[in-house]
Amino acid sequence: MPRQRLINRLARLWPKSGWVATPLGKRVVLGIAVIILASIPLAVRVVPLGYEVGESAPRTFKAPRSIQYVDEVATSALRRAASDAVLPVYVFDDDAQSEVRTAIVEFFSSAASARVSYPADPAGQTALLNERFASTVGTETIAAVVALPDASVDTVERNVEGLVSNILSGRIEEGDLASAQDQLARSAELIPLSIAERYALITAGTAFLQPTYTVDTAATSRARADAIDRVSPVVIVVQEGEDIVERGDIVTEREIELIRTLSGLERGTDATSVVAGIVLMSLLIIAAGAYWASYDQVTWGLLRNLLLLASLLLGVMYISRGMTILAPEVSPYLMPVPLAAILARLLLGPRPAVVLTVLTTVAALLLGFSGGVQVVATLLSSLAAIVALKGLSKRSHLFYLGGFMIVLLGLVSFGSSLASGNAPADAFVAGLYGLAGGLTTAVLMVGLLPFLEFVFGVTTDITLLELGNPSHPLLRRLMTEAPGTYAHSVITANLAETAAEAIGANQLLARVGAYFHDVGKVVRPAFYAENQAGGENPHDSTSPLLSARIIVAHVREGVQLAEQHGLPAEVIDIVRQHHGTSVVGYFYDKASKKGGPLLEADFRYDGKRPATREAALVMFADMAEAGVRSLGKPTPQKIEQMIRKMVRGKIEDHQLDDTALTISDIETIIRVYTRMLSSIYHPRVEYLEPAEEGESHAGERREPQGA
């Protein structure tokens, strides 16, 4: 088988020693790999292909779902306008007048001292004053004052101090300084001064003028922040199906942001959001693994099952992310939402399917592919599909399930669209999308199921149901060539199936495994008591050792026949394990009575001990049914005693060490087998011989009498 050869080659690459070679180590490595692979679509946040600012739209983008969208661009513009509308907050400078007056006195005193120091040297006076006042008063003012006669300097000083003090007594803001300077110039024109004196007055006064009211930066910032906070975000309500941008239109920045939002790409654009999403998904994956390890050993026990579930989860995540990038305008109702749950239910059962439904729903939510009411619709449709699969009895029923899913998704899509606030007409369109999504689900379900069965080597209930059909070639051969064995297998199957239902094991697997467990007997049917019909027993003329080897061989030959007919691995395992490594007791005892050297190992089956509950059920049913037939006058008490003795012998022989059967399970099995076998092999009522006179009327017919 090519698949098995590939699996064996891959298995050889895995380390044969160390922690990673243990069952737990393999599952931890798988969990880490799933977390890493699941992080990639959560971290990818790119604008849908084809939409770029300033370029024409390659296709019309319709809103796949209804949202309330905060227009960040419009909101930012309103907030800027509100901030700009706030006037600066001014505060009066109490020290402005005194500081200016002091500066005027200091400057003119320095000018007088410079005249004393350099009485006939204007250049020296200028240099001395420039050294101290060039940066504050200006070189023009210094030059104008130095050029004045001594008597004029006092006049200019007196007038500068008076005019500046008068102007500074009013309100002067930073923007009013030019007006204050004009006022100073006009006032200087009214004073009878020489041209040189007036020029010196104006330049010096202008240099010393400064605002009396200054901006309070902190108070202004607070006022503008309050104004920004009072601006409410601009919320745009986008209805499902609404055109965001039409084909050929030039795409704007606002439309790109809206497309990103509708595609779920606005979430996780910063590192914190990406890490939070990855951590949440990782915790869910770890929780799912812990649940299976604690409460679902059937799923946890086979690495193949975990690989299948991981593939379904990652498939949903990568397809969802791909849709948001390649075709974000596609309605989410078109997606085959419950497909992963259906496949998990068909391949592994309801428990792993429910857990996978939770994982895929949260993944779709984190990826932005669904939100709000659509999450409820996803859960509802998936859980309904899991429940609907309970009564599946043949592969053709998948088509009925497909029809059910089409109707269900149509109704769920219509209802969720209405619940989102859309108009009835828009909800009707969503319902049509749901019908199309249901059709897609049905088609993919029928197409992917056999593919996944082959790739992962999983046997579904549908396959088991088909194998249980009496028209199967191997069962027909058993029926015709070894009818006694076939009858025994049917009773064994009924026992195993009923007990499996009682302890929560796989009923179908137990029943089908029991049908095929003795198919190896078709090779030499006459060597088995149920097929001899009271005739000659070949074992009477055969040594006990050879007889034991013939009996033991039916397991090996049954495995070969099962493999030739392509039976699933689970059924082949039951054929191989239904006797475990037990001793062929009858011939061992017979050989012991003859004396001589004897090895118990020569009389043991060369199969494997039961590894599943189903294999153990078939083992118990096989020995119980055969044992009861050997009882002369079976009663419920005798049957129970015999079954308990046989079960105790299997336990003491360590045949159940590899199964997950509990003491409670074993007690339940004994009760079920006792009840059923007591009903089958109850004492019969002996019928009396018919009276002699009755025989003479045996051929007569009763005729209707005339009126």
C-alpha positions as CSV (number, residue, x, y, z in Angstrom):
1,M,0.0,0.0,0.0
2,P,1.6,3.3,-1.1
3,R,0.3,5.3,1.8
4,Q,1.6,2.8,4.4
5,R,5.0,2.8,2.7
6,L,5.1,6.6,2.8
7,I,4.2,6.5,6.5
8,N,6.9,3.9,7.3
9,R,9.5,6.0,5.5
10,L,8.5,9.1,7.4
11,A,8.5,7.1,10.7
12,R,12.1,6.1,10.0
13,L,13.2,9.7,10.0
14,W,11.8,10.3,13.5
15,P,14.3,9.9,16.4
16,K,14.2,6.5,17.9
17,S,15.4,7.5,21.3
18,G,15.0,10.4,23.7
19,W,12.0,12.3,25.0
20,V,10.6,13.1,21.5
21,A,10.4,9.4,20.7
22,T,7.9,8.9,23.5
23,P,4.1,9.1,22.8
24,L,3.8,12.2,24.9
25,G,6.9,13.8,23.2
26,K,5.4,13.2,19.7
27,R,2.1,14.9,20.7
28,V,3.9,17.8,22.3
29,V,6.0,18.3,19.1
30,L,2.8,18.1,17.1
31,G,1.1,20.7,19.3
32,I,4.1,23.1,19.0
33,A,4.0,22.7,15.2
34,V,0.2,23.4,15.1
35,I,0.7,26.5,17.2
36,I,3.5,27.8,14.9
37,L,1.5,27.1,11.8
38,A,-1.7,28.6,13.3
39,S,0.3,31.8,14.2
40,I,1.1,32.6,10.5
41,P,-2.4,33.4,9.3
42,L,-3.1,35.3,12.5
43,A,0.1,37.5,12.0
44,V,-0.5,38.1,8.3
45,R,-2.2,41.5,7.8
46,V,-2.0,42.8,4.2
47,V,-4.4,44.8,2.1
48,P,-6.5,42.6,-0.2
49,L,-4.8,42.1,-3.5
50,G,-5.7,44.5,-6.3
51,Y,-6.8,47.4,-4.1
52,E,-4.3,50.3,-3.9
53,V,-4.8,54.0,-3.1
54,G,-5.0,56.1,-6.3
55,E,-5.5,53.0,-8.6
56,S,-8.7,51.8,-10.2
57,A,-10.5,49.0,-8.4
58,P,-10.1,45.7,-10.2
59,R,-13.6,44.6,-9.1
60,T,-16.6,45.8,-7.2
61,F,-16.3,45.3,-3.5
62,K,-19.5,44.7,-1.6
63,A,-19.6,44.6,2.2
64,P,-19.6,40.9,3.2
65,R,-21.2,41.7,6.5
66,S,-22.8,44.6,8.3
67,I,-20.5,46.7,10.5
68,Q,-20.3,50.0,12.4
69,Y,-17.1,51.5,11.1
70,V,-15.2,54.4,12.8
71,D,-14.0,56.7,10.1
72,E,-10.6,57.6,11.5
73,V,-9.8,60.1,8.8
74,A,-13.0,62.1,9.3
75,T,-12.7,61.8,13.0
76,S,-9.1,63.1,13.0
77,A,-10.1,66.1,10.8
78,L,-12.9,67.0,13.2
79,R,-10.5,66.7,16.2
80,R,-7.9,68.9,14.5
81,A,-10.6,71.5,13.7
82,A,-11.8,71.5,17.3
83,S,-8.2,71.8,18.6
84,D,-7.5,74.7,16.2
85,A,-10.6,76.5,17.3
86,V,-9.4,76.8,20.8
87,L,-7.7,80.2,21.3
88,P,-4.4,80.4,23.2
89,V,-4.8,81.0,26.9
90,Y,-3.0,84.2,27.9
91,V,-1.7,85.2,31.4
92,F,-0.8,88.8,32.5
93,D,2.9,89.3,33.2
94,D,3.0,91.3,36.4
95,D,6.7,92.0,36.1
96,A,6.7,93.3,32.5
97,Q,6.6,97.1,33.3
98,S,9.2,97.0,36.1
99,E,11.6,94.8,34.1
100,V,11.3,97.2,31.0
101,R,11.8,100.3,33.1
102,T,14.9,98.8,34.8
103,A,16.3,97.8,31.3
104,I,15.8,101.4,30.0
105,V,17.5,102.9,33.0
106,E,20.4,100.4,32.8
107,F,20.9,101.0,29.0
108,F,21.0,104.8,29.3
109,S,23.2,104.7,32.4
110,S,25.6,102.6,30.4
111,A,25.5,105.0,27.6
112,A,26.4,107.9,29.9
113,S,29.2,105.9,31.4
114,A,30.5,105.1,27.9
115,R,30.6,108.9,27.1
116,V,32.7,109.4,30.3
117,S,35.0,106.6,29.4
118,Y,35.4,107.6,25.8
119,P,34.6,111.3,25.7
120,A,35.8,111.9,22.2
121,D,35.6,108.4,20.8
122,P,32.2,107.5,19.4
123,A,33.6,104.2,18.1
124,G,34.7,103.2,21.6
125,Q,31.4,104.1,23.0
126,T,29.6,102.1,20.4
127,A,31.9,99.1,20.9
128,L,31.4,99.2,24.7
129,L,27.6,99.3,24.4
130,N,27.4,96.7,21.6
131,E,29.3,94.3,23.9
132,R,26.4,94.4,26.4
133,F,23.3,95.4,24.6
134,A,23.6,94.5,20.9
135,S,21.6,91.2,21.4
136,T,18.8,92.9,23.3
137,V,18.6,96.6,22.2
138,G,20.1,96.3,18.7
139,T,23.0,98.0,17.0
140,E,20.8,100.6,15.3
141,T,19.5,101.9,18.7
142,I,23.0,102.0,20.1
143,A,24.3,103.9,17.1
144,A,21.4,106.4,17.3
145,V,22.0,107.1,21.0
146,V,25.8,107.4,20.6
147,A,25.2,110.0,17.8
148,L,23.2,112.3,20.1
149,P,24.6,115.2,22.1
150,D,24.8,114.8,25.8
151,A,21.8,117.0,26.5
152,S,19.7,115.1,24.0
153,V,20.5,111.7,25.6
154,D,18.6,112.7,28.8
155,T,15.6,114.0,26.8
156,V,15.4,110.8,24.8
157,E,15.7,108.6,28.0
158,R,13.0,110.6,29.7
159,N,10.6,110.3,26.8
160,V,11.4,106.6,26.1
161,E,10.6,105.7,29.7
162,G,7.4,107.7,29.7
163,L,6.0,106.5,26.4
164,V,6.9,102.8,27.0
165,S,5.5,102.8,30.5
166,N,2.3,104.3,29.2
167,I,1.9,101.8,26.4
168,L,2.8,98.8,28.7
169,S,0.0,99.8,31.1
170,G,-2.5,98.4,28.5
171,R,-3.0,94.8,27.3
172,I,-0.4,93.8,24.8
173,E,-0.5,90.2,23.5
174,E,2.2,88.6,21.3
175,G,0.2,89.4,18.2
176,D,-0.3,93.1,19.2
177,L,3.3,94.1,19.4
178,A,3.3,95.7,16.0
179,S,0.3,97.8,16.9
180,A,2.1,98.9,20.1
181,Q,5.2,100.0,18.1
182,D,3.0,102.0,15.7
183,Q,1.4,103.7,18.7
184,L,4.9,104.6,20.0
185,A,5.9,106.1,16.7
186,R,2.7,108.2,16.5
187,S,3.2,109.5,20.1
188,A,6.8,110.4,19.3
189,E,5.6,112.6,16.4
190,L,3.7,114.7,18.9
191,I,6.7,115.5,21.0
192,P,8.8,118.6,19.8
193,L,12.1,116.9,19.2
194,S,14.9,117.1,16.6
195,I,14.9,114.5,13.9
196,A,17.9,112.7,15.5
197,E,16.2,112.7,18.9
198,R,12.9,111.4,17.5
199,Y,14.7,108.7,15.6
200,A,16.6,107.6,18.7
201,L,13.3,107.7,20.7
202,I,11.5,105.5,18.3
203,T,14.3,102.9,17.8
204,A,14.9,102.7,21.6
205,G,11.2,102.5,22.5
206,T,10.6,99.9,19.9
207,A,13.5,97.8,21.2
208,F,12.1,98.0,24.8
209,L,8.5,97.2,24.0
210,Q,7.3,93.6,24.9
211,P,4.0,91.8,25.5
212,T,2.3,92.1,28.8
213,Y,0.2,89.0,28.2
214,T,1.9,85.8,27.4
215,V,0.6,82.4,26.3
216,D,0.1,79.7,29.0
217,T,1.3,76.7,27.1
218,A,0.1,74.1,29.7
219,A,-3.3,75.7,30.0
220,T,-3.7,76.0,26.2
221,S,-2.7,72.3,25.8
222,R,-5.3,71.3,28.4
223,A,-8.0,73.3,26.7
224,R,-7.3,71.8,23.3
225,A,-7.2,68.3,24.7
226,D,-10.6,68.9,26.3
227,A,-11.9,70.1,23.0
228,I,-10.6,67.0,21.2
229,D,-12.2,64.7,23.8
230,R,-15.5,66.3,23.3
231,V,-15.5,65.3,19.6
232,S,-17.3,62.0,19.2
233,P,-15.9,59.5,16.7
234,V,-17.5,59.6,13.2
235,V,-19.3,56.2,13.0
236,I,-20.4,54.9,9.6
237,V,-22.9,52.1,9.4
238,V,-22.2,49.8,6.5
239,Q,-25.0,47.4,5.6
240,E,-24.3,43.9,4.3
241,G,-24.2,43.9,0.5
242,E,-23.5,47.7,0.2
243,D,-21.1,48.8,-2.5
244,I,-17.9,50.1,-1.0
245,V,-16.1,50.7,-4.3
246,E,-17.2,49.9,-7.8
247,R,-15.1,48.4,-10.5
248,G,-13.0,51.0,-12.3
249,D,-13.4,53.7,-9.5
250,I,-10.3,55.3,-8.1
251,V,-9.7,53.8,-4.7
252,T,-9.3,56.3,-1.9
253,E,-7.6,56.0,1.5
254,R,-11.0,55.8,3.2
255,E,-12.1,53.0,1.0
256,I,-8.9,51.1,1.7
257,E,-9.5,51.4,5.4
258,L,-13.1,50.3,5.1
259,I,-12.0,47.2,3.0
260,R,-9.4,46.4,5.6
261,T,-12.0,46.6,8.3
262,L,-14.6,44.5,6.5
263,S,-11.9,41.9,5.8
264,G,-10.9,41.7,9.5
265,L,-7.5,43.1,8.7
266,E,-7.7,46.1,11.0
267,R,-7.3,43.9,13.9
268,G,-3.8,42.7,14.8
269,T,-2.0,45.3,12.8
270,D,0.1,46.2,15.9
271,A,2.5,43.8,17.6
272,T,0.4,43.7,20.8
273,S,-2.7,42.6,19.0
274,V,-0.8,40.0,17.0
275,V,0.7,38.5,20.1
276,A,-2.6,38.6,22.0
277,G,-4.4,36.7,19.1
278,I,-1.6,34.1,18.9
279,V,-1.5,33.6,22.7
280,L,-5.3,33.1,22.8
281,M,-5.3,30.6,19.9
282,S,-2.3,28.8,21.5
283,L,-4.1,28.5,24.8
284,L,-7.2,27.1,23.0
285,I,-5.1,24.5,21.2
286,I,-3.4,23.4,24.5
287,A,-6.8,23.2,26.2
288,A,-8.1,21.0,23.4
289,G,-5.1,18.7,23.7
290,A,-5.6,18.5,27.5
291,Y,-9.3,17.7,27.1
292,W,-8.6,14.9,24.7
293,A,-5.8,13.5,26.9
294,S,-8.1,13.6,30.0
295,Y,-11.5,12.7,28.6
296,D,-11.1,11.2,25.1
297,Q,-8.4,8.5,25.0
298,V,-9.7,7.3,21.7
299,T,-8.8,10.6,20.0
300,W,-5.6,11.1,22.1
301,G,-4.4,7.5,21.8
302,L,-3.8,7.6,18.0
303,L,-1.4,10.3,16.6
304,R,-3.2,9.9,13.3
305,N,-6.4,11.3,14.9
306,L,-4.6,14.4,16.2
307,L,-2.9,14.9,12.8
308,L,-6.3,14.8,11.1
309,L,-7.8,17.3,13.5
310,A,-4.8,19.6,13.2
311,S,-5.1,19.5,9.4
312,L,-8.8,20.4,9.5
313,L,-8.1,23.3,11.9
314,L,-5.2,24.7,9.9
315,G,-7.2,24.2,6.7
316,V,-10.0,26.4,8.0
317,M,-7.6,29.1,9.2
318,Y,-5.5,29.2,6.0
319,I,-8.6,29.2,3.7
320,S,-10.2,32.0,5.8
321,R,-7.1,34.1,5.7
322,G,-6.7,33.4,2.0
323,M,-10.3,34.6,1.3
324,T,-9.8,37.8,3.2
325,I,-6.8,38.6,1.0
326,L,-7.8,37.2,-2.4
327,A,-11.5,37.7,-2.3
328,P,-12.6,39.7,0.7
329,E,-15.8,40.8,-1.0
330,V,-17.1,37.2,-0.9
331,S,-20.0,36.8,1.5
332,P,-19.1,34.6,4.5
333,Y,-22.4,32.8,4.0
334,L,-20.9,31.3,0.9
335,M,-18.2,29.5,2.9
336,P,-18.7,25.9,3.9
337,V,-18.7,26.8,7.5
338,P,-19.7,23.4,9.1
339,L,-17.5,21.3,6.8
340,A,-14.7,20.8,9.3
341,A,-17.2,19.7,12.0
342,I,-18.9,17.3,9.6
343,L,-15.6,15.7,8.5
344,A,-14.4,15.4,12.0
345,R,-17.7,13.8,13.1
346,L,-17.7,11.3,10.2
347,L,-14.0,10.4,10.6
348,L,-13.5,10.5,14.4
349,G,-16.8,10.9,16.2
350,P,-18.9,13.6,18.0
351,R,-16.5,14.6,20.8
352,P,-13.5,15.7,18.7
353,A,-16.0,17.3,16.3
354,V,-17.5,19.5,19.0
355,V,-14.0,20.6,20.2
356,L,-12.9,21.3,16.7
357,T,-16.1,23.4,16.1
358,V,-15.1,25.6,19.0
359,L,-11.5,26.0,17.7
360,T,-12.5,26.8,14.2
361,T,-15.2,29.3,15.3
362,V,-12.7,31.2,17.5
363,A,-10.1,31.1,14.7
364,A,-12.6,32.6,12.2
365,L,-13.4,35.3,14.8
366,L,-9.7,36.1,15.3
367,L,-9.1,36.2,11.6
368,G,-12.0,38.6,11.1
369,F,-13.8,36.4,8.7
370,S,-16.9,36.3,10.9
371,G,-18.2,38.4,13.7
372,G,-21.2,39.1,15.9
373,V,-24.3,37.1,14.8
374,Q,-22.2,35.1,12.3
375,V,-20.4,33.4,15.1
376,V,-23.7,32.2,16.5
377,A,-24.7,31.0,13.0
378,T,-21.4,29.1,12.6
379,L,-21.8,27.3,15.9
380,L,-25.5,26.6,15.2
381,S,-24.9,25.1,11.8
382,S,-21.9,23.1,12.9
383,L,-23.6,21.6,16.0
384,A,-26.7,20.8,14.0
385,A,-24.6,19.0,11.4
386,I,-23.0,16.9,14.2
387,V,-26.3,16.0,15.6
388,A,-27.8,15.2,12.2
389,L,-25.0,12.6,11.5
390,K,-26.1,10.4,14.4
391,G,-28.6,8.4,12.4
392,L,-26.3,7.9,9.4
393,S,-26.6,4.3,8.3
394,K,-25.2,4.2,4.7
395,R,-23.1,6.3,2.4
396,S,-26.1,7.3,0.3
397,H,-27.5,9.0,3.4
398,L,-24.7,11.6,2.9
399,F,-26.8,13.1,0.0
400,Y,-29.8,13.5,2.3
401,L,-27.5,15.1,4.8
402,G,-26.2,17.4,2.0
403,G,-29.8,18.5,1.3
404,F,-30.3,19.1,5.0
405,M,-27.2,21.3,5.2
406,I,-28.3,23.3,2.1
407,V,-31.7,24.1,3.8
408,L,-30.1,24.7,7.2
409,L,-27.5,27.1,6.0
410,G,-30.0,29.0,3.9
411,L,-32.3,29.5,7.0
412,V,-29.4,30.3,9.3
413,S,-28.0,32.8,6.9
414,F,-31.4,34.5,6.4
415,G,-32.0,34.6,10.2
416,S,-28.5,35.9,11.1
417,S,-28.7,38.6,8.4
418,L,-32.0,39.8,9.8
419,A,-30.6,39.7,13.3
420,S,-27.8,41.9,12.1
421,G,-30.3,44.6,11.3
422,N,-30.4,44.2,7.5
423,A,-33.6,44.7,5.5
424,P,-35.6,41.6,4.6
425,A,-34.5,41.9,0.9
426,D,-30.9,41.9,1.9
427,A,-31.5,39.0,4.3
428,F,-33.1,37.1,1.5
429,V,-30.0,37.6,-0.6
430,A,-27.9,36.3,2.4
431,G,-30.2,33.3,2.5
432,L,-29.5,32.6,-1.1
433,Y,-25.8,32.8,-0.3
434,G,-26.4,30.3,2.5
435,L,-28.0,27.9,0.1
436,A,-25.0,28.1,-2.1
437,G,-22.7,27.6,0.9
438,G,-24.8,24.5,1.9
439,L,-24.4,23.1,-1.6
440,T,-20.6,23.7,-1.5
441,T,-20.5,22.0,1.9
442,A,-22.4,19.0,0.6
443,V,-20.2,18.6,-2.5
444,L,-16.9,19.0,-0.5
445,M,-18.1,16.6,2.1
446,V,-18.8,13.8,-0.4
447,G,-15.6,14.6,-2.2
448,L,-13.2,15.0,0.7
449,L,-14.4,12.1,2.9
450,P,-12.9,9.2,0.9
451,F,-9.7,11.2,0.3
452,L,-9.2,11.8,4.0
453,E,-10.1,8.2,4.8
454,F,-7.3,7.1,2.5
455,V,-4.7,9.7,3.5
456,F,-5.1,9.2,7.2
457,G,-6.2,5.6,7.2
458,V,-9.4,6.4,9.1
459,T,-12.3,4.0,9.0
460,T,-15.6,5.9,9.2
461,D,-19.0,4.5,10.4
462,I,-20.1,4.6,6.8
463,T,-17.3,2.2,5.8
464,L,-18.1,0.0,8.7
465,L,-21.8,-0.1,7.8
466,E,-20.9,-1.1,4.3
467,L,-18.5,-3.8,5.5
468,G,-21.3,-5.2,7.7
469,N,-23.4,-6.0,4.7
470,P,-23.8,-9.8,4.4
471,S,-23.2,-9.4,0.6
472,H,-19.5,-8.7,1.3
473,P,-17.5,-11.3,-0.6
474,L,-15.6,-12.5,2.4
475,L,-18.7,-12.8,4.5
476,R,-20.5,-14.7,1.7
477,R,-17.6,-17.1,1.5
478,L,-17.7,-17.6,5.3
479,M,-21.5,-18.1,5.0
480,T,-21.2,-20.8,2.3
481,E,-17.9,-22.6,3.3
482,A,-18.2,-22.4,7.0
483,P,-21.9,-21.8,7.9
484,G,-21.4,-22.8,11.5
485,T,-18.6,-20.2,12.0
486,Y,-20.8,-17.6,10.2
487,A,-23.7,-18.3,12.6
488,H,-21.3,-18.1,15.6
489,S,-19.9,-14.8,14.2
490,V,-23.4,-13.3,13.9
491,I,-24.2,-14.1,17.5
492,T,-20.7,-12.8,18.6
493,A,-21.4,-9.6,16.7
494,N,-24.7,-9.1,18.5
495,L,-23.1,-9.6,21.8
496,A,-20.1,-7.3,21.1
497,E,-22.3,-4.5,19.7
498,T,-24.7,-4.6,22.7
499,A,-21.8,-4.6,25.2
500,A,-20.1,-1.8,23.3
501,E,-23.2,0.4,23.5
502,A,-23.4,-0.3,27.3
503,I,-19.8,0.8,28.0
504,G,-19.6,3.6,25.4
505,A,-17.3,1.9,22.9
506,N,-17.6,2.0,19.1
507,Q,-20.7,-0.3,18.4
508,L,-20.1,-0.5,14.7
509,L,-16.5,-1.4,15.0
510,A,-17.3,-4.1,17.5
511,R,-20.0,-5.5,15.4
512,V,-18.0,-5.5,12.1
513,G,-14.9,-6.8,13.8
514,A,-16.9,-9.7,15.2
515,Y,-18.3,-10.5,11.8
516,F,-14.8,-11.0,10.4
517,H,-12.9,-12.2,13.4
518,D,-13.0,-15.9,12.4
519,V,-12.7,-15.6,8.6
520,G,-9.5,-17.5,8.7
521,K,-11.6,-20.7,9.4
522,V,-12.7,-20.8,5.8
523,V,-9.2,-22.2,5.0
524,R,-9.9,-25.5,6.9
525,P,-13.6,-25.3,8.1
526,A,-13.9,-29.0,9.0
527,F,-11.4,-28.6,11.8
528,Y,-13.8,-26.5,13.9
529,A,-16.6,-28.0,15.9
530,E,-19.3,-25.6,14.7
531,N,-18.8,-26.7,11.1
532,Q,-18.7,-30.5,11.7
533,A,-22.5,-31.0,12.2
534,G,-22.0,-34.2,14.2
535,G,-19.7,-35.7,11.5
536,E,-16.1,-36.9,11.8
537,N,-13.7,-34.8,13.8
538,P,-10.3,-34.6,12.1
539,H,-8.6,-33.8,15.4
540,D,-9.3,-37.4,16.6
541,S,-6.6,-38.6,14.3
542,T,-4.3,-35.6,14.8
543,S,-1.7,-35.0,17.5
544,P,-2.6,-32.3,20.0
545,L,0.4,-30.1,19.0
546,L,-0.6,-30.3,15.3
547,S,-4.2,-29.6,16.1
548,A,-3.2,-26.6,18.2
549,R,-1.1,-25.3,15.3
550,I,-4.1,-25.7,12.9
551,I,-6.4,-23.8,15.3
552,V,-3.8,-21.1,15.9
553,A,-3.3,-20.6,12.2
554,H,-6.8,-19.4,11.6
555,V,-5.8,-16.0,13.1
556,R,-2.9,-15.6,10.8
557,E,-4.8,-16.8,7.8
558,G,-7.7,-14.5,8.8
559,V,-5.4,-11.5,8.8
560,Q,-4.1,-12.4,5.4
561,L,-7.6,-12.8,4.0
562,A,-8.7,-9.5,5.6
563,E,-5.7,-7.7,4.0
564,Q,-6.4,-9.2,0.6
565,H,-9.9,-7.9,0.7
566,G,-8.8,-4.5,1.8
567,L,-10.4,-4.4,5.2
568,P,-9.6,-1.4,7.4
569,A,-6.7,-1.6,9.8
570,E,-9.1,-1.4,12.8
571,V,-11.0,-4.5,11.7
572,I,-7.7,-6.3,10.8
573,D,-6.5,-5.6,14.3
574,I,-9.6,-7.2,15.8
575,V,-9.0,-10.3,13.7
576,R,-5.4,-10.4,14.9
577,Q,-6.1,-9.7,18.5
578,H,-9.4,-11.6,19.2
579,H,-7.4,-14.5,20.8
580,G,-4.5,-12.4,22.0
581,T,-1.7,-14.6,23.1
582,S,-3.9,-17.1,24.9
583,V,-3.3,-20.8,25.3
584,V,-5.3,-23.2,23.2
585,G,-6.5,-24.8,26.4
586,Y,-8.3,-27.9,25.1
587,F,-5.3,-29.3,23.1
588,Y,-2.8,-28.2,25.8
589,D,-4.7,-30.2,28.4
590,K,-5.0,-33.1,26.0
591,A,-1.3,-33.1,25.4
592,S,-0.6,-32.8,29.1
593,K,-2.6,-36.0,29.8
594,K,-0.4,-37.9,27.3
595,G,2.7,-36.9,29.2
596,G,6.1,-36.2,27.8
597,P,8.0,-32.9,27.4
598,L,5.6,-30.0,26.8
599,L,6.1,-26.3,26.1
600,E,3.2,-24.0,26.8
601,A,4.5,-21.5,24.2
602,D,3.8,-24.1,21.5
603,F,0.1,-24.0,22.3
604,R,-0.3,-20.2,22.4
605,Y,-1.7,-18.0,19.7
606,D,0.9,-15.9,17.9
607,G,-1.3,-12.8,17.5
608,K,-1.3,-9.7,19.7
609,R,-3.1,-8.9,22.9
610,P,-6.2,-6.7,22.5
611,A,-5.2,-3.1,22.3
612,T,-8.7,-1.6,22.2
613,R,-12.0,-2.1,24.0
614,E,-13.6,-3.3,20.9
615,A,-11.1,-6.1,20.4
616,A,-11.5,-7.1,24.0
617,L,-15.3,-7.2,23.6
618,V,-14.9,-9.5,20.6
619,M,-12.5,-11.7,22.5
620,F,-15.0,-12.0,25.4
621,A,-18.0,-12.5,23.1
622,D,-16.2,-15.2,21.1
623,M,-15.2,-17.3,24.1
624,A,-18.5,-16.8,25.9
625,E,-20.7,-17.9,22.9
626,A,-18.5,-20.9,22.3
627,G,-18.4,-21.8,25.9
628,V,-22.1,-21.6,26.4
629,R,-22.7,-24.0,23.5
630,S,-20.6,-26.5,25.3
631,L,-22.8,-26.5,28.4
632,G,-25.3,-29.4,28.5
633,K,-28.2,-27.6,30.1
634,P,-27.3,-23.9,30.3
635,T,-29.0,-21.8,33.0
636,P,-28.4,-18.1,33.7
637,Q,-26.4,-19.1,36.8
638,K,-24.2,-21.5,34.9
639,I,-23.7,-19.1,32.1
640,E,-22.6,-16.3,34.4
641,Q,-20.3,-18.6,36.3
642,M,-18.7,-19.8,33.1
643,I,-18.3,-16.2,31.7
644,R,-16.7,-15.0,35.0
645,K,-14.3,-17.9,35.0
646,M,-13.3,-17.2,31.4
647,V,-12.9,-13.5,32.0
648,R,-10.9,-14.1,35.2
649,G,-8.6,-16.4,33.2
650,K,-8.0,-13.7,30.6
651,I,-7.2,-11.2,33.2
652,E,-4.8,-13.5,35.0
653,D,-3.1,-14.3,31.7
654,H,-2.6,-10.5,31.2
655,Q,-4.6,-10.5,28.0
656,L,-6.3,-7.2,28.9
657,D,-3.2,-5.2,30.0
658,D,-3.2,-3.1,26.8
659,T,-6.9,-2.2,26.9
660,A,-8.6,0.7,28.6
661,L,-11.3,-1.5,30.2
662,T,-12.2,-0.7,33.8
663,I,-13.6,-3.1,36.4
664,S,-16.9,-1.4,35.9
665,D,-16.7,-2.1,32.2
666,I,-15.9,-5.7,32.7
667,E,-18.9,-6.1,35.1
668,T,-21.2,-4.5,32.6
669,I,-19.9,-6.8,29.8
670,I,-20.5,-9.9,32.0
671,R,-24.1,-8.8,32.8
672,V,-24.8,-8.1,29.1
673,Y,-23.4,-11.4,27.8
674,T,-25.2,-13.3,30.6
675,R,-28.5,-11.8,29.8
676,M,-28.2,-12.2,26.0
677,L,-26.8,-15.7,26.1
678,S,-29.4,-16.8,28.6
679,S,-32.1,-15.6,26.2
680,I,-30.5,-17.4,23.2
681,Y,-29.7,-20.7,24.9
682,H,-32.7,-21.0,27.3
683,P,-34.2,-24.5,27.9
684,R,-36.6,-25.6,25.1
685,V,-40.1,-27.0,25.7
686,E,-40.4,-30.6,24.4
687,Y,-43.3,-30.9,22.0
688,L,-45.6,-33.9,22.3
689,E,-46.1,-36.4,19.5
690,P,-49.4,-35.7,17.6
691,A,-52.4,-38.0,18.3
692,E,-52.9,-40.9,15.9
693,E,-56.4,-39.9,14.9
694,G,-55.1,-36.5,14.0
695,E,-52.8,-37.9,11.3
696,S,-55.8,-39.1,9.2
697,H,-57.0,-35.6,8.8
698,A,-53.5,-34.1,8.0
699,G,-54.3,-33.7,4.3
700,E,-57.9,-32.4,4.6
701,R,-58.9,-28.8,4.0
702,R,-61.7,-27.1,5.8
703,E,-64.3,-26.0,3.3
704,P,-66.6,-23.1,3.9
705,Q,-70.1,-24.2,4.8
706,G,-73.1,-23.1,2.7
707,A,-75.6,-20.6,4.0
